[in-house]
Amino acid sequence: MSLKEWQDICREMLNNKLTSNSLFHDDEEAKKHREQIYVPLALVERKKPEKREQDGLSPEQGTKLYEPQYEEKQRFTHNTFLKEILQQKQGKSQGQRISLIGEPGAGKTTLLQTIANWILEQELGLPVWVSLADLTQGGNLRSFEDYLLNSWLSAAVSFSGEKVWNNFTEQFERGRVWLLLDGVDEIATSGSQTLQNISRQLLGWVGKARVVLTCRLNVWQADVNHLSEFETFRLLDFDYPQQVEQFIDNWFNSPQPRFNPPQPPFERGEQEQEQDFVRGENSKGDRLKVELGKEEKVRVRDLVQNPLRLALLCQNWQLYEGSLPETKAELYGQFVEQFYRWKCVLFPMKESKRRELNLALGRLAKDDIDSSGSRFRLREDFIVERLGDIDDENSLFYLALQIGWLNNVGVAAESPTKKVYAFFHATFEEYFAALAIADWDFFLPRKHKNKPVKGRRYRIFEPQWKQVILLWLGREDVKEEEKEEFIKALTKFKDGCLYFLITIINIFTIIFIIIIKINPFKKFGEIPRPLIRIRGFYEYQAYFLAAAGIGEFSNCTQTNEVVEKIIDWHCNNRFNEIGVASRNVLLETPRKNTINGLVNLLESTVDDDTRGQAAESLGKIGTGNQKAIDALVDL
């Protein structure tokens, strides 16, 4: 088979795959014209820094020189990334091994789709799309070689055999194939095991392909060293106001079809009636920008810098202008309500039935996230056990399919006769799961006291539950007293791992203090704190989760205390893992409180290193904030 024939096959396979994998899955035209609302994202290359601080480590910490550190090395626009990294093969891996990481809804899959189409347009090779969730069999990852030859190739070519197999593998050997691996985080294993599995697969003729993969940030950070040969690019949020407002303009400035639901913009028409429609939509988009620009909307501005959430906001605003949401849970809740309004003409449903369906979907989602199977891919028998038979028109399974909350996405890799379904977007599976959880005891046993409760899971330490926890904290129907208790339980969490070590250190500390007190030269030194307090690994993790959680719980009375502690760890532990982790979680805390905390630290400390660290963070977090600008100018 010729290269042109293989290109046509890849194009057809790509179209077949992507048309069944879109947030706006009911509108084919919207899929064809999604570039109308695509705003290129900046990407961050993370490398080991070439230079280290001269005075950063003491001789006793010498081994830390060999620990990997990462930094934002260079930012790329969308077109620059395509041209320099992928086409011109610049960088460490020469474009052979690329990872695209980001938060949920950052646009990872959309960017990978764009790359796939761009490869074909530029005639740079053969893009082969692999949804990794489809390759999970009973918690194990199916062999790439087996999948490519026996599933992908069989579906792509009507006739197969040794000759076709050899021709196909020859394309790999010649370096013509781009293996596009979507959703590393959707493989149902722990973070480090997931990356190990991927690494072991990229051998032999499969390893001759150029590889671009997508992964959620938390899974990639679990053990980045297992794919250290990959160059890592992080998808950033939209800049406000430039990119956010550009997205809004693109969304509202094109004629829309006159039926529900609201769709992404179509290409401009030339008829006069369409111009009137455009003017109306322009003003609607302008009103949204004005509402977002209000001073009191700083939280929602931060919220919608995520591409998925901004798209949902635009959809909501297009038909139902009104107040803006303050949390992720409120935003997704608005979309759920809109979804039912859209479907009510074809599928009228009583409020009681809607609540029943939501709770059933929540239990289904919760069980799926909790299971060891392929996350976000639900086998038909798994759903039938919980929602009833698919052929029963009175079952919740049948209703969920008709409405569109669940959609068939293919067959199980381990059993081609078994259908597989998915929520129409993974984020909404997490949202429904959050609705089904009545008590925070599900995440962290209430009876915990310094040691694990026998027979209970601690989901606060399982990365797949983080987004569910944040959504749970954003629910309006959960009492604030319950949320306060949960945050307090996280900040006061004790793992019992370091009590013995703390006791020994405290004894030596007390001895040191006694020596200092009888030292006639003590005025030349500062007496240390009477006791050294050390947190265990899990205690830090629990506190970091609390810090992220207060971003979704706006009325939390512990916000300032938590933010100040994170700032303290960040600014006073810059050369260890606590400082790095604190810096990352600082981006999830409430922006206003974080800016106030950093400004207060700048005004109250005289230590140059601390002030420098605080100023650097304030410059990143406080962009456009007058208080932050004034504090930096006064330095």
SEDOLO-638534 format. One line per 4 residues: number of its first residue (from 1); their letters; for each residue x, z, y of C-alpha. Coordinates in Angstrom, 2 decimals. Layout:
NUM	A	X/Z/Y  ...
//
This chain:
1	MSLK	0.00/0.00/0.00  1.21/-0.85/3.50  1.84/1.60/6.33  -1.17/0.14/8.18
5	EWQD	-3.41/0.84/5.18  -2.20/4.43/5.01  -2.86/4.83/8.75  -6.44/3.62/8.28
9	ICRE	-6.91/6.03/5.37  -5.59/8.95/7.41  -7.82/8.02/10.34  -10.91/7.93/8.12
13	MLNN	-10.03/11.21/6.39  -9.40/12.83/9.76  -12.74/11.67/11.15  -14.60/12.84/8.06
17	KLTS	-12.97/16.25/8.25  -13.30/16.88/11.96  -16.91/15.77/12.33  -17.89/18.64/10.01
21	NSLF	-15.69/21.17/11.79  -16.85/21.52/15.37  -18.43/24.27/17.41  -20.93/21.76/18.77
25	HDDE	-21.65/20.38/15.33  -25.11/18.97/16.02  -24.06/16.41/18.60  -21.87/13.54/17.46
29	EAKK	-21.49/12.16/20.99  -20.17/15.49/22.20  -17.50/15.33/19.53  -16.48/11.83/20.55
33	HREQ	-16.16/12.83/24.19  -14.70/16.30/23.92  -11.68/15.09/25.89  -14.00/15.17/28.90
37	IYVP	-13.84/18.97/28.86  -10.31/19.35/27.51  -7.92/21.10/29.87  -4.30/21.01/28.64
41	LALV	-2.95/24.47/27.87  0.49/25.77/28.65  2.62/26.56/25.64  5.33/29.18/25.32
45	ERKK	8.40/28.64/23.18  9.63/31.89/21.72  13.36/31.97/20.95  16.02/34.52/20.33
49	PEKR	17.57/35.11/23.77  21.14/33.89/24.15  22.19/36.88/26.26  21.47/40.60/26.03
53	EQDG	21.59/43.34/28.63  25.15/44.66/28.96  24.13/48.32/29.16  20.98/48.13/27.09
57	LSPE	22.23/49.82/23.90  24.44/52.76/23.12  27.11/52.55/20.36  24.80/54.62/18.15
61	QGTK	22.23/51.82/18.45  24.67/49.05/17.62  22.69/47.75/14.66  19.86/46.80/17.03
65	LYEP	22.07/43.96/18.24  21.22/42.19/15.00  17.47/42.69/15.26  15.53/39.60/16.36
69	QYEE	14.10/39.66/19.86  11.84/37.07/21.37  11.05/36.00/24.88  9.11/33.42/26.80
73	KQRF	11.78/30.76/27.01  10.02/27.77/28.51  6.52/26.71/29.39  5.22/23.25/28.64
77	THNT	2.29/21.27/29.91  0.24/19.50/27.27  1.73/16.05/27.90  5.28/17.37/28.15
81	FLKE	4.89/19.14/24.82  3.64/15.97/23.13  6.38/13.83/24.60  9.45/16.06/24.48
85	ILQQ	8.84/18.26/21.44  6.85/15.98/19.13  7.82/12.45/20.15  11.42/12.88/21.36
89	KQGK	12.13/15.63/18.81  13.76/18.02/21.24  14.28/21.66/20.32  15.69/23.68/17.46
93	SQGQ	13.68/22.07/14.67  13.73/18.59/16.23  9.96/18.51/16.00  9.99/19.03/12.22
97	RISL	8.52/22.57/12.09  6.08/23.63/14.81  3.72/26.61/14.89  0.88/26.93/17.39
101	IGEP	-0.22/30.54/17.74  -2.87/32.17/19.89  -5.81/34.52/20.14  -9.24/33.65/18.65
105	GAGK	-10.83/30.90/20.73  -7.54/29.91/22.40  -8.02/26.28/21.33  -5.60/26.10/18.39
109	TTLL	-7.75/23.84/16.20  -8.78/21.70/19.18  -5.12/21.17/20.08  -4.25/20.30/16.48
113	QTIA	-7.09/17.75/16.45  -5.72/16.26/19.66  -2.26/16.03/18.10  -3.69/14.29/15.02
117	NWIL	-5.41/11.61/17.09  -2.35/11.25/19.33  -0.10/10.60/16.28  -2.34/7.70/15.26
121	EQEL	-2.65/6.32/18.79  1.13/6.36/19.26  1.73/5.08/15.71  4.14/7.94/15.04
125	GLPV	3.17/8.47/11.43  0.46/9.61/9.06  -1.45/12.79/9.98  -2.75/14.65/6.92
129	WVSL	-5.16/17.43/7.85  -5.32/20.52/5.62  -7.75/23.38/6.27  -5.87/26.20/4.59
133	ADLT	-9.00/28.25/3.96  -10.08/25.49/1.53  -6.97/26.09/-0.58  -7.56/29.75/-1.39
137	QGGN	-8.41/30.49/-5.01  -9.24/34.10/-5.84  -6.90/35.41/-3.16  -4.08/32.99/-4.08
141	LRSF	-2.98/29.88/-2.23  -3.37/26.65/-4.16  -0.27/24.49/-4.46  0.04/22.00/-1.60
145	EDYL	1.33/19.43/-4.07  -1.70/19.89/-6.33  -4.14/19.74/-3.41  -2.58/16.65/-1.84
149	LNSW	-2.44/14.64/-5.06  -5.62/15.78/-6.80  -7.98/16.51/-3.92  -6.89/14.86/-0.69
153	LSAA	-5.64/11.63/-2.28  -8.58/11.41/-4.68  -11.00/11.66/-1.77  -9.02/9.20/0.34
157	VSFS	-8.48/6.40/-2.18  -11.19/5.11/-4.50  -8.66/4.11/-7.13  -5.81/6.37/-8.17
161	GEKV	-3.03/6.41/-10.67  0.70/6.79/-10.98  1.39/3.82/-8.71  -0.75/5.22/-5.89
165	WNNF	0.74/8.69/-6.39  4.26/7.31/-6.13  3.37/5.30/-3.03  1.83/8.39/-1.45
169	TEQF	4.80/10.66/-2.18  7.10/7.89/-0.91  5.48/8.26/2.53  6.56/11.91/2.46
173	ERGR	10.07/11.05/1.32  10.43/8.60/4.22  9.40/11.28/6.71  6.26/9.43/7.78
177	VWLL	3.77/12.21/7.05  2.69/14.91/9.48  1.21/17.84/7.57  -1.30/19.53/9.90
181	LDGV	-2.04/22.98/8.48  -5.00/24.58/10.22  -5.79/28.30/9.98  -2.90/30.18/8.38
185	DEIA	-4.84/33.34/9.29  -7.79/32.19/7.16  -5.81/32.61/3.95  -7.05/35.88/2.45
189	TSGS	-3.74/37.71/2.05  -1.84/40.10/4.26  0.19/38.68/7.15  3.63/38.76/5.52
193	QTLQ	2.31/37.48/2.17  0.55/34.63/3.94  3.73/33.46/5.62  5.72/33.86/2.40
197	NISR	3.19/31.67/0.60  3.49/28.96/3.23  7.28/29.08/3.15  7.40/28.69/-0.65
201	QLLG	5.12/25.64/-0.47  7.30/23.58/1.88  9.74/22.39/-0.75  10.43/19.13/-2.60
205	WVGK	8.69/16.00/-1.39  6.07/18.09/0.46  8.87/19.67/2.47  9.97/16.25/3.74
209	ARVV	6.86/16.10/5.94  6.81/17.15/9.57  4.66/20.29/9.77  2.46/21.58/12.58
213	LTCR	0.42/24.68/11.79  -2.00/26.96/13.62  -2.30/30.70/13.25  -3.84/33.68/14.99
217	LNVW	-1.31/35.70/16.92  -1.69/38.97/15.00  -1.02/37.34/11.61  2.02/35.47/12.90
221	QADV	3.48/38.63/14.42  3.05/40.48/11.11  6.25/38.91/9.78  7.59/35.99/11.78
225	NHLS	10.90/35.94/9.91  9.36/34.35/6.82  9.00/31.12/8.82  11.99/31.58/11.08
229	EFET	12.82/27.87/10.91  9.63/27.12/12.84  9.62/26.79/16.61  6.75/28.90/17.89
233	FRLL	4.54/27.89/20.79  1.87/30.26/22.04  -1.28/28.89/23.59  -1.92/30.74/26.81
237	DFDY	-5.23/31.42/28.47  -6.43/29.21/31.31  -5.06/30.03/34.74  -7.61/31.31/37.24
241	PQQV	-8.81/29.74/39.42  -7.21/26.32/38.91  -7.73/25.60/35.21  -10.92/27.63/34.86
245	EQFI	-12.54/25.78/37.75  -11.23/22.44/36.47  -12.91/23.15/33.13  -16.18/24.04/34.90
249	DNWF	-15.99/20.86/36.99  -15.40/18.75/33.88  -18.29/20.44/32.12  -20.91/20.08/34.86
253	NSPQ	-19.87/16.90/36.66  -21.10/14.38/34.09  -24.68/13.41/33.16  -26.17/15.41/30.32
257	PRFN	-28.77/14.26/27.81  -32.22/15.53/28.76  -32.83/17.69/25.71  -31.65/21.01/24.39
261	PPQP	-29.08/22.36/23.77  -26.79/21.79/26.74  -23.94/19.55/25.72  -20.39/18.96/26.90
265	PFER	-20.22/16.21/29.54  -20.65/12.60/28.60  -19.01/9.66/30.31  -20.46/8.89/33.70
269	GEQE	-23.24/6.30/33.80  -23.98/3.95/36.65  -27.74/4.33/37.03  -29.11/6.00/40.14
273	QEQD	-31.12/8.59/38.26  -27.92/9.76/36.62  -26.31/10.27/40.04  -29.16/12.60/41.03
277	FVRG	-28.64/14.50/37.82  -24.91/14.77/38.47  -25.50/16.17/41.95  -27.75/18.85/40.48
281	ENSK	-25.20/19.75/37.85  -22.42/19.77/40.47  -24.25/22.40/42.48  -24.90/24.41/39.32
285	GDRL	-21.20/24.37/38.50  -20.36/25.30/42.09  -22.70/28.29/41.90  -20.98/29.44/38.72
289	KVEL	-17.59/29.21/40.43  -18.89/31.23/43.39  -20.29/33.89/41.06  -17.02/34.11/39.16
293	GKEE	-15.09/34.44/42.42  -16.83/37.64/43.49  -14.54/40.67/43.67  -16.63/42.73/41.26
297	KVRV	-16.41/39.98/38.61  -12.72/40.53/37.89  -13.46/41.56/34.28  -15.52/38.51/33.45
301	RDLV	-12.91/36.25/35.11  -10.36/37.66/32.75  -12.76/37.28/29.83  -13.47/33.58/30.35
305	QNPL	-9.85/32.51/30.71  -10.17/32.06/26.94  -11.32/28.45/26.29  -14.00/29.25/23.70
309	RLAL	-15.55/31.98/25.81  -15.50/29.78/28.91  -17.29/27.02/26.96  -19.95/29.51/25.86
313	LCQN	-20.38/30.75/29.42  -20.87/27.18/30.68  -23.46/26.54/27.99  -25.34/29.70/28.91
317	WQLY	-25.17/28.99/32.64  -26.30/25.40/32.27  -29.82/26.37/31.23  -30.11/30.02/32.18
321	EGSL	-28.41/30.87/35.43  -28.29/34.60/36.04  -25.98/37.56/35.73  -22.59/37.12/34.12
325	PETK	-21.59/39.08/31.00  -18.96/41.81/31.16  -17.77/41.97/27.55  -17.14/39.64/24.63
329	AELY	-20.10/41.15/22.78  -22.43/40.51/25.72  -21.21/36.92/26.07  -21.70/36.17/22.37
333	GQFV	-25.05/37.97/22.47  -26.21/35.67/25.27  -25.19/32.65/23.24  -27.07/33.93/20.19
337	EQFY	-30.22/34.30/22.31  -29.75/30.80/23.69  -29.20/29.49/20.17  -32.59/30.83/19.07
341	RWKC	-34.33/29.43/22.16  -32.88/26.05/21.38  -34.08/26.16/17.77  -37.50/27.73/18.43
345	VLFP	-39.25/24.35/18.84  -38.35/23.19/15.34  -38.10/26.64/13.75  -40.46/29.11/15.47
349	MKES	-39.57/32.65/14.47  -40.97/36.09/15.23  -38.69/38.64/16.86  -38.84/40.83/13.76
353	KRRE	-37.70/37.94/11.55  -34.87/37.17/13.93  -33.64/40.77/13.78  -33.88/40.69/9.98
357	LNLA	-31.82/37.50/9.85  -29.19/38.86/12.26  -28.75/42.03/10.20  -28.55/40.04/6.96
361	LGRL	-25.95/37.72/8.47  -24.09/40.80/9.65  -23.98/42.29/6.17  -22.87/38.93/4.78
365	AKDD	-20.12/38.64/7.39  -19.01/42.23/6.84  -18.76/41.74/3.08  -16.85/38.49/3.54
369	IDSS	-14.27/40.00/5.90  -13.95/42.95/3.52  -13.46/40.80/0.44  -10.21/39.45/-0.98
373	GSRF	-11.55/35.92/-1.20  -11.10/33.05/1.24  -11.92/34.53/4.61  -14.46/32.55/6.69
377	RLRE	-15.26/30.36/3.64  -18.25/31.66/1.69  -19.12/30.45/-1.80  -22.75/29.68/-2.46
381	DFIV	-23.13/32.34/-5.16  -21.65/34.93/-2.77  -24.34/34.11/-0.20  -27.16/33.91/-2.76
385	ERLG	-26.46/37.50/-3.87  -27.07/38.68/-0.30  -29.51/36.23/1.31  -31.52/34.83/-1.57
389	DIDD	-31.74/31.44/-3.23  -30.92/28.34/-1.23  -33.98/26.46/-2.55  -36.42/29.23/-1.66
393	ENSL	-37.98/28.30/1.69  -38.78/31.98/2.29  -35.20/33.15/1.77  -32.84/34.10/4.58
397	FYLA	-30.23/31.73/3.15  -32.58/28.78/3.56  -33.47/29.93/7.09  -29.82/30.38/8.11
401	LQIG	-29.05/26.84/6.94  -32.03/25.33/8.73  -31.16/27.03/12.01  -27.47/26.28/11.70
405	WLNN	-25.83/29.70/11.55  -24.44/28.67/8.16  -23.21/25.17/7.35  -21.89/23.47/4.25
409	VGVA	-18.21/22.67/4.73  -17.34/21.26/1.31  -16.72/22.57/-2.18  -14.58/25.38/-3.56
413	AESP	-11.00/24.37/-4.29  -11.06/26.21/-7.62  -14.43/24.75/-8.66  -15.47/21.35/-7.25
417	TKKV	-19.08/21.91/-8.36  -19.49/25.03/-6.19  -20.47/24.50/-2.56  -18.73/26.42/0.21
421	YAFF	-20.30/27.45/3.52  -19.08/28.85/6.82  -20.51/30.37/9.96  -20.61/27.70/12.66
425	HATF	-17.57/29.40/14.22  -15.39/32.17/12.81  -15.77/34.26/15.97  -19.50/34.53/15.39
429	EEYF	-18.94/35.77/11.86  -16.98/38.61/13.47  -19.76/39.14/16.03  -22.47/39.42/13.36
433	AALA	-20.25/41.77/11.34  -19.96/44.03/14.39  -23.76/44.13/14.65  -24.05/45.38/11.07
437	IADW	-21.80/48.42/11.52  -23.74/51.52/12.52  -20.96/54.10/12.74  -17.27/54.02/13.64
441	DFFL	-16.68/55.99/10.46  -16.63/52.54/8.82  -13.37/51.80/10.67  -11.80/55.27/10.68
445	PRKH	-13.06/58.11/8.44  -14.48/60.87/10.62  -13.10/63.49/8.22  -9.50/62.35/8.70
449	KNKP	-7.14/65.20/9.53  -3.40/64.51/9.42  -3.54/62.75/6.06  -5.59/59.97/4.43
453	VKGR	-9.07/60.77/3.17  -9.08/60.04/-0.55  -10.99/56.91/-1.53  -11.55/55.72/2.05
457	RYRI	-10.22/52.57/3.73  -8.64/52.71/7.17  -9.80/49.42/8.62  -8.27/50.25/12.01
461	FEPQ	-4.96/49.20/10.43  -6.26/45.95/8.88  -5.68/43.06/11.32  -8.77/41.11/10.21
465	WKQV	-10.95/43.92/11.59  -9.48/44.14/15.09  -11.83/41.63/16.72  -14.81/43.21/14.96
469	ILLW	-13.82/46.62/16.33  -13.52/45.25/19.86  -16.93/43.58/19.57  -18.43/46.81/18.23
473	LGRE	-17.11/48.69/21.27  -18.74/46.08/23.53  -22.21/46.49/22.03  -24.80/47.75/24.49
477	DVKE	-26.92/49.36/21.77  -24.17/51.73/20.63  -24.30/55.06/22.45  -21.45/55.68/24.87
481	EEKE	-20.89/59.10/23.30  -20.13/57.36/19.99  -17.66/55.01/21.64  -15.97/57.93/23.43
485	EFIK	-15.60/59.78/20.14  -14.05/56.72/18.50  -11.54/56.15/21.32  -10.62/59.84/21.24
489	ALTK	-10.18/59.74/17.46  -7.80/56.80/17.87  -5.73/58.38/20.64  -5.51/61.72/18.81
493	FKDG	-4.89/60.18/15.38  -2.19/61.93/13.33  -0.67/60.34/10.26  1.28/63.42/9.10
497	CLYF	4.38/61.35/8.38  6.80/62.93/10.84  5.95/66.62/10.98  9.05/67.65/9.04
501	LITI	11.32/65.45/11.17  9.74/66.75/14.38  10.33/70.34/13.27  14.03/69.70/12.65
505	INIF	14.45/67.84/15.95  12.64/70.57/17.86  14.96/73.22/16.43  18.00/71.30/17.66
509	TIIF	16.27/70.69/21.00  15.67/74.42/21.50  19.31/75.16/20.65  20.39/72.51/23.16
513	IIII	18.16/74.02/25.85  19.68/77.47/25.26  23.16/76.00/25.66  22.12/74.24/28.85
517	KINP	20.61/77.43/30.27  23.83/79.41/29.84  25.98/76.53/31.07  27.26/77.26/34.61
521	FKKF	27.34/73.52/35.27  23.68/73.00/34.35  22.90/71.99/37.95  24.62/68.68/37.22
525	GEIP	22.15/67.82/34.51  18.43/67.82/33.99  16.99/70.23/31.43  15.11/68.20/28.83
529	RPLI	11.52/68.85/27.84  11.19/71.95/25.63  9.85/69.95/22.72  10.33/66.37/21.62
533	RIRG	7.09/64.72/20.58  7.38/61.83/18.19  4.51/59.64/17.06  4.36/58.16/13.62
537	FYEY	4.03/54.42/13.03  0.29/54.61/12.37  -0.25/56.89/15.35  1.17/54.21/17.64
541	QAYF	-0.96/51.55/15.97  -4.11/53.63/16.47  -3.27/54.24/20.12  -2.62/50.53/20.73
545	LAAA	-6.03/49.74/19.24  -7.63/52.29/21.57  -5.90/50.61/24.52  -7.31/47.23/23.52
549	GIGE	-10.70/48.83/22.91  -11.15/50.26/26.41  -11.04/46.69/27.68  -14.43/46.20/26.00
553	FSNC	-15.78/49.66/26.89  -15.92/49.60/30.68  -17.35/53.12/31.12  -14.75/54.89/29.01
557	TQTN	-13.70/58.17/30.66  -10.28/58.02/28.97  -9.27/54.67/30.46  -6.77/55.90/33.07
561	EVVE	-5.12/58.30/30.62  -4.69/55.58/27.99  -3.43/52.97/30.47  -0.89/55.39/31.96
565	KIID	0.47/56.19/28.50  0.85/52.51/27.60  2.61/51.85/30.92  4.95/54.79/30.27
569	WHCN	5.88/53.49/26.81  6.31/49.97/28.13  8.57/50.88/31.05  10.67/53.50/29.26
573	NRFN	11.18/51.82/25.88  12.11/48.31/26.94  14.75/47.82/24.23  12.80/48.88/21.16
577	EIGV	9.71/47.84/19.27  7.50/50.40/21.03  8.24/48.84/24.40  7.55/45.33/23.10
581	ASRN	4.28/46.37/21.47  3.23/48.26/24.61  3.91/45.19/26.73  1.66/43.09/24.50
585	VLLE	-1.22/45.58/24.48  -0.94/46.06/28.25  -2.36/42.56/28.60  -5.53/43.73/26.81
589	TPRK	-6.20/46.80/28.95  -8.60/46.68/31.95  -6.79/44.69/34.64  -7.83/46.84/37.60
593	NTIN	-6.71/50.09/35.96  -3.47/48.53/34.79  -2.62/47.26/38.28  -3.38/50.68/39.76
597	GLVN	-1.21/52.37/37.14  1.75/50.06/37.73  1.48/50.43/41.51  1.36/54.22/41.18
601	LLES	4.46/54.13/38.98  6.33/52.01/41.53  5.45/54.49/44.26  6.32/57.62/42.28
605	TVDD	9.58/56.80/40.49  13.10/56.26/41.82  14.62/54.99/38.57  15.70/51.39/39.14
609	DTRG	15.20/50.28/35.53  11.68/51.70/35.40  10.79/50.18/38.76  12.16/46.82/37.68
613	QAAE	10.14/46.83/34.48  6.98/47.90/36.32  7.47/45.23/38.98  7.97/42.52/36.35
617	SLGK	4.74/43.50/34.58  2.85/43.79/37.86  3.95/40.28/38.78  2.44/38.92/35.56
621	IGTG	-0.74/40.98/35.42  -1.54/41.24/39.13  -1.52/37.56/40.07  -3.85/37.06/43.03
625	NQKA	-4.58/40.77/43.42  -3.91/41.95/46.98  -2.93/45.49/45.97  -0.34/44.13/43.54
629	IDAL	0.96/41.66/46.12  1.35/44.40/48.75  3.20/46.67/46.31  5.64/43.91/45.34
633	VDL	6.24/42.96/48.98  7.08/46.60/49.79  9.81/46.76/47.12
//
